[in-house]
């Protein structure tokens, strides 16, 4: 009986170690982002996206959240222009908070905006907009060696709040040791 219990405990430990080491990575602009469950890598929906992940909420009361990564070479536009464009995707102006956080040796700009998000169907420049009330956007601008990397996740406020810690861990992953 002791041998069986010991074997089961060993298998359980090996299994949990395998899960902990089951990480994937995504390299963009000289940065390597690491992720694992519940993030699922997706094929980017457009050539403008450097990467795309889905946060698969275990709790079905939450909406699964798409995280997109953009990199345009160079700076990708000024920080202020990008923040203003993201804030402008809400109507009326959202409740927005901007902050700068030191991650490794980089100054990362973070944005949290909540309000009525004007979801664009048919691309960001199409005129087809659907208002989504009580939505939150988490965004980050991360300096990379080949230009800024832009992270953006938008969805229902409660669903975003439930995955905010995972978003921050993803944004910090290139700087973690």
N, C-alpha and C positions, 0 to 999 in steps of 0.2 A: 504494500500500500504506500509506504514512504517513497519507493522508487517511482511509482506512478505520479504521486503528488509532486515530487521533485522534478520529474520530466515535464509535467504540465506547467510548472512554474518557470522552468527554463525556456520552454516554447513560448510562453507568454512574454517573458523578458525579451527574447530574440525578436518576436513579432513587434513589440512596442519600439524596440530600437530600429527596426527596419522602417517602421512608419515615420519615426522621427527623422531618419536620414533620407526619406523619400521627398527630396526637394528638386525643383526644376529651376532653371535660370533663364533670364531674358537679357541679352546684352544690347544696350542702346547708348550711343555717344560716349563710349569709354566707361560706362557704368554697367555693372552686372547686378540685376535685380533678382532676388531669390524668392521663391514662393512654393507652397505646397497646399494640401487640402486646407480649406475648402475652395481654394482658387482653382479654376479650370482654364487652361490655355485654349484660346479660340483662334480661328483663322481671322485675321483683320478684315473688317467689312469694307475697307477702302484702302487704296494705295497711300493715302495720307497718314495712315496709322502705322506706327512702328511696332505696335503690339496691342493685344487685346486679351483680357481675362474676364472670366465670369466668377463672381463671388456667389457660391452656391449655399444659400442659407439652409441650415438643417431644419429650422423651424418654418413650417409652411405658411405661417401667418405673415411672413416677410417676403418681399419681392426679391428675387435674385438680382444682383447688381453688376452691371458691366463696367469694367475699368479700362479706359483706353489710354495708350501712351502715344505721344506725338513727338517727332523730332524732325526739324526742317533744315538742319545744318545751320551753321552760324548761330545767331542768337534766337532765331525764330520770331523775331519781332521784340519790341521792348516789353519788359515785365509789365509796365503800366498798361500798355495797349492790350495785352492778353487778359489781364485782370478786368479791365473795363469791358472787353468783349464778352467775357464770361458773365459778368454781372449784368450786362445788357441782354443776356438770354432770358432774363426774368422780367416780367411786367405785371405790376409796377416794380420799381426798384426793390430788391430783396433786403432782408435783414442780413448784412454781410459783415464778416470779420476777416481781416487780413492779419497775418503775423509772419515774422521771420524766425526760423528755428535753425540753430546750428546742428548740422548732421555731419559728423566727421570734420573735415576742414572746409565744408561748403555751407553757404548761407542759403537755405531753402525757403522759398516763399510759399505760404499756405493760405488757401482761401476756403472759407465755409460760407455758403450763401443759402438762405431758406426763403421761400416764397412761392409765387406762381411762375413755374418754369415754362417757357414757350418752346415745347418740343418740336423740333424740325423733322418732318418726314420728307425724304427726297434730298437730303444733304443740307449742310449748314447754310447754304446761300439760296435755298429755294424759299418761296413765299409761303409754303404750306406749314403753318404753325398750329399746334394744338396746346391749349393751356393745361398745365398739370399743377393743380393747387397742392400746397403743403409738400413741395419737393425741396430736397436739399442737394447741393452740389459740393463735393469735396474736390479740391484741385491743388496741385503742387507744381511749382516751377523749380526744377533741380538743375544746377549747372553741371554740364558734362564736359569732357575734354574736347568734344567736337560740336559743342553747342548745347543749348538748353534742352532738357527733357520735360515734357508737359504731361502730367497725370490728371485724369479727370474721371470722376464717378458721379452720376446723377440718378436720383430715384426718390421714392417716397421717403419722407423724413424719418419715420421709424425704422425703415429698412437700412437707410444710410447710417443712422445712429448705431444700429446693431453691428455694423461692420467697420465702424470708424477706426477702431484699434488695429484691425487687420490692414486697413488702408495705410495707416501711419507706419506699421511694421514693414509693409512693402516699400514705402517711400524711403525708409531708413535702411533697408537691406543692403544697398551697395556700400554703406558706411559701417556696417556691423562687423565685428571681428569674430 
